[in-house]
Amino acid sequence: MTSASLTLCKSHISAHRSTLETSVIVTALFASLIGIYWIGNAWIQMLLFLGWLCFAAIAALYLRERASSSILLSSMMYVLVASTFLNQELLSLSTGFFTLFLYRLILIFGLIVFLVHAAKIGGFGNQWAGNPVKGVLVFLLLWLVYAAVSLLWAWSLVEGMKALLLLAIGILFVFLAVFTFTHVRQLAAFHWIWLVMSGVLILIGLANHFARIQLPTSTLFGGPAYKQAYPTAVFTNQNDFATLLSISFFFYLAAVRNFRNLLLRMICFLLAALSVWLIYLTESRACLLGVAAGGVLYLFLMLPSARKKTTLWIGGIVAGGGLLVLLPKLINKLQTIWYIRDTYAVNENPSSNTVRVHLLQSTWSYVKESLGMGVGAGNIPVYLENQPIQNTNQIFEVHNWLMELTGNFGFLIGAGYLAMYLALFFALMKIHSKLIGRTTRLLAESCLTAQVAFLISSISPSSVSNLYFHWVFLGFVICTVSVLHQLIQSGESC
């Protein structure tokens, strides 16, 4: 090893230690703040908060000497990613319109650190100029602008503002992630955080099932005894948890294939198996279908390059033949879905599948009536409740992410989101064919297979807009495309 290589290696080790140390300090600060929040006595809270302020001031002085602004930003983002998996469980302060919980609190501090870092380095102009995902970021900004403009014709301005806030928070994370996670080692750490925190939620899900204990954030908390065995972890319901698990399954599966350590591979295999079992317990058929579809893609990725083209041709011929055979039934089914009755009986009790069809029919009708512009940010539930077209059995969420987007924001945003999603997928497919390193292959395979799983499983939750792990996953995919594309372009070993 040359002296230059040795110096670089020592620099990376030093930066890694500093980042780890900073992450621990930041975590301790937020953990102690949560501990103070949970104390019931107001006077003790006030005294401890004053002590916390002193601790925070000392920590800030220490970090000023020990950590650069870039290391502090990376550490803050790692803690932010981890906090996503805790949902509203540890901290929830409601003001009626706005709820402050741990993820949002850390996001605010993360934004402050990001702005300070940007000021120190003179902005991100150079990074933006050479960024291969500029088109994705521009689309997200246009989506945010369109959402704000859509408030002009929204039925409920309050619900529109709430949806706009959720969208802004999600897009903010994506931008922070893209400008923070710019190296493979950072994305590998991101991946590790996802593995560890998903493991924690899996343990909680097992406790839900075997001990029949639900956390207060769950709608099943205090509910009927026969529902207490559904795994929900920290989420509102089992479908939200199942959607996360459908993503996490492929993070574990990619780790099983690409980790070197045998013990870690065995642990990841066990957690992958538990993920599928917990999804089965949630009774989310969409998430099971998503796992199956992602699994098919993974088998395809593992094929030798020479056989992939042949497999695609055979698969295309089989799929085309099957489509021709089933075409009459598919047309009949689609006609059934999109045929909307003029009236319905108020006292009828439709099945779950019927309700989902009615939700799609109603949303489609609202989109047509809005001339394809959408009813306005966050307003589909308002229309379903106050201007019903079909009997949805008092359910006012669309239960279909792409249709929810189209209903709220119109064809332009719905099609744009799908185009963005597919563009990221095919970019990763192209990148994957050029990868030889274990770490880079781990990142690409996790993203590719989990993207397929999420696209299908996203019809399981009532709404994806309030699931922050969707934005964290999307940010991870976008960062992976950006970093790996630039790595290949630079000609470095990948």
Residue pairs with C-beta under 8 A, 6 or more apart in sequence:
1 9
12 185
15 71
16 185
18 66
18 67
18 68
18 71
19 67
19 71
19 74
19 75
19 78
21 66
21 67
22 63
22 66
22 67
22 71
22 72
22 75
23 75
23 78
23 79
25 59
25 62
25 63
26 75
26 76
26 79
27 79
27 82
29 52
29 55
29 56
29 59
30 79
30 83
30 102
30 105
30 106
32 52
32 55
33 52
34 90
34 91
34 102
36 45
36 48
36 49
36 52
37 45
37 91
39 45
39 48
63 72
67 75
69 113
69 116
69 117
69 120
69 121
70 117
70 121
72 113
72 117
73 110
73 113
73 114
73 117
73 180
74 180
74 181
74 186
76 106
76 109
76 110
76 113
77 110
77 176
77 177
77 180
77 181
78 189
78 190
78 193
79 106
80 103
80 106
80 107
80 110
80 173
80 176
81 190
81 193
81 194
81 472
82 193
82 196
82 197
83 102
83 103
83 106
84 103
84 197
84 468
84 469
84 472
85 197
85 198
85 200
85 201
85 234
85 244
85 469
86 102
86 103
86 234
87 101
87 103
87 217
87 234
87 235
87 468
88 99
88 101
88 102
88 217
88 234
89 215
89 216
89 217
89 234
90 101
90 102
91 100
91 101
91 102
91 105
92 99
92 100
92 101
92 217
93 99
93 100
93 101
94 100
97 158
97 161
97 162
98 165
103 468
104 169
107 169
107 172
107 173
107 176
110 176
111 172
111 176
114 176
114 179
114 180
118 124
124 179
127 179
127 182
128 134
130 486
131 137
131 178
131 482
132 481
132 482
132 485
132 486
132 489
133 178
133 478
133 481
133 482
133 485
135 423
136 420
136 423
136 424
136 478
137 174
137 175
137 178
137 478
139 416
139 420
140 171
140 174
140 175
141 171
142 416
143 167
143 171
143 409
143 413
143 416
143 417
144 164
144 167
144 168
144 171
146 409
146 410
146 412
146 413
147 163
147 164
147 167
147 377
147 408
147 409
148 164
148 377
150 160
150 373
150 374
150 376
150 377
150 408
150 409
150 410
151 157
151 160
151 161
151 164
151 376
151 377
152 376
153 370
153 373
153 375
153 376
154 160
154 375
154 376
154 377
154 378
154 379
155 375
155 376
155 379
155 382
155 383
155 386
156 378
156 379
156 382
159 377
159 378
159 379
159 381
159 382
160 376
160 377
160 378
160 379
161 378
162 378
163 377
163 378
163 379
163 408
163 465
164 377
164 378
166 378
166 465
166 466
167 377
167 465
169 468
169 471
170 468
170 470
170 471
170 474
171 471
173 468
173 471
173 472
173 475
174 471
174 474
174 475
174 478
177 472
177 475
177 476
177 478
177 479
178 475
178 478
178 479
178 482
180 186
181 187
181 190
181 479
181 483
182 479
182 482
182 483
183 483
184 439
184 440
184 443
184 483
184 484
184 487
184 494
187 443
187 476
187 479
187 480
187 483
188 439
188 442
188 443
190 476
190 479
191 251
191 255
191 442
191 443
191 446
191 476
194 248
194 251
194 476
195 248
195 251
195 252
195 255
195 268
195 271
198 244
198 245
198 248
198 251
198 252
198 271
198 275
199 271
201 233
201 234
201 241
201 244
202 233
202 245
202 248
202 271
202 274
202 275
202 278
204 215
204 231
204 233
204 234
205 231
205 232
205 233
205 241
205 245
205 278
206 231
206 274
206 278
207 213
208 214
208 228
208 229
208 230
208 231
208 232
208 233
209 229
209 230
209 231
209 278
209 281
212 225
212 228
212 229
213 228
214 220
214 221
214 222
214 223
214 228
214 232
215 221
215 232
215 233
215 234
217 234
217 235
217 236
218 232
218 235
218 236
218 237
219 236
219 237
220 227
220 228
220 230
220 232
220 237
220 238
229 281
230 238
230 281
230 282
230 283
231 238
231 241
231 278
231 281
231 282
232 238
232 240
232 241
233 241
235 241
235 244
237 461
237 462
238 281
238 282
238 283
238 284
239 282
239 284
239 287
239 460
239 461
239 462
240 461
240 467
241 278
241 282
242 278
242 279
242 282
242 284
242 287
242 457
242 460
243 284
243 287
243 454
243 457
243 458
243 460
243 461
243 464
243 467
244 467
244 469
245 275
245 276
245 278
245 279
245 287
246 275
246 279
246 287
246 290
246 291
246 294
246 450
246 453
246 454
246 457
247 450
247 453
247 454
247 457
247 469
247 473
248 271
248 275
249 272
249 275
249 276
249 279
249 291
249 294
249 450
249 453
250 294
250 298
250 445
250 446
250 449
250 450
250 453
251 446
251 450
252 268
252 269
252 271
252 272
252 275
253 268
253 272
253 298
253 449
254 441
254 442
254 445
254 446
254 449
255 264
255 265
255 268
255 442
255 446
256 265
256 268
256 269
256 272
257 302
257 442
257 445
258 438
258 439
258 441
258 442
258 445
259 265
259 268
259 438
259 442
260 438
276 288
276 291
279 287
279 288
279 291
280 288
284 457
284 460
285 460
286 456
286 457
286 458
286 459
286 460
287 453
287 456
287 457
287 460
289 456
289 457
290 452
290 453
290 454
290 455
290 456
290 457
291 453
291 457
293 452
293 453
293 456
294 449
294 450
294 452
294 453
295 449
297 448
297 449
297 452
298 445
298 449
300 308
300 311
301 432
301 445
301 448
301 449
303 311
305 433
323 330
336 357
337 357
337 360
337 361
338 361
338 364
339 361
340 361
340 362
340 365
340 389
340 390
341 390
344 390
344 391
345 391
346 391
348 391
349 393
350 358
350 391
350 393
355 391
355 392
355 393
355 395
356 399
356 400
358 389
358 390
358 391
358 392
359 384
359 390
359 392
359 395
359 397
359 398
359 399
359 400
360 398
360 400
360 403
361 389
361 390
362 383
362 384
362 388
362 389
362 390
362 392
363 380
363 384
363 398
363 400
363 403
363 404
363 406
363 407
364 403
365 389
366 375
366 380
366 383
366 389
366 407
367 374
367 375
367 406
367 407
367 410
367 411
370 410
372 410
372 411
372 412
373 410
374 406
374 407
374 408
374 409
374 410
374 411
374 413
375 382
375 383
375 407
375 408
376 408
377 408
377 409
378 408
378 465
379 408
380 397
380 398
380 404
380 407
380 408
381 396
381 397
382 396
384 392
384 395
384 396
384 397
384 398
385 396
395 462
397 404
397 462
397 463
398 404
398 407
398 462
398 463
399 459
399 460
399 461
399 462
399 463
400 458
400 459
401 458
401 459
401 461
401 463
401 464
402 414
402 417
402 418
402 458
403 414
404 463
404 464
404 465
405 413
405 414
405 417
406 413
406 414
406 415
421 451
421 455
424 447
424 451
424 477
424 478
424 481
425 448
425 451
425 452
427 481
427 485
428 444
428 447
428 448
428 451
428 477
428 480
428 481
428 484
429 448
431 444
431 481
431 484
431 485
431 488
432 441
432 444
432 445
432 448
434 488
434 494
435 441
435 444
435 484
435 494
436 493
436 494
437 493
437 494
440 484
440 487
440 494
443 480
443 484
444 480
444 484
447 476
447 477
447 480
447 481
450 473
451 477
454 470
454 473
458 464
458 470
461 467
464 470
484 494
487 494
488 494
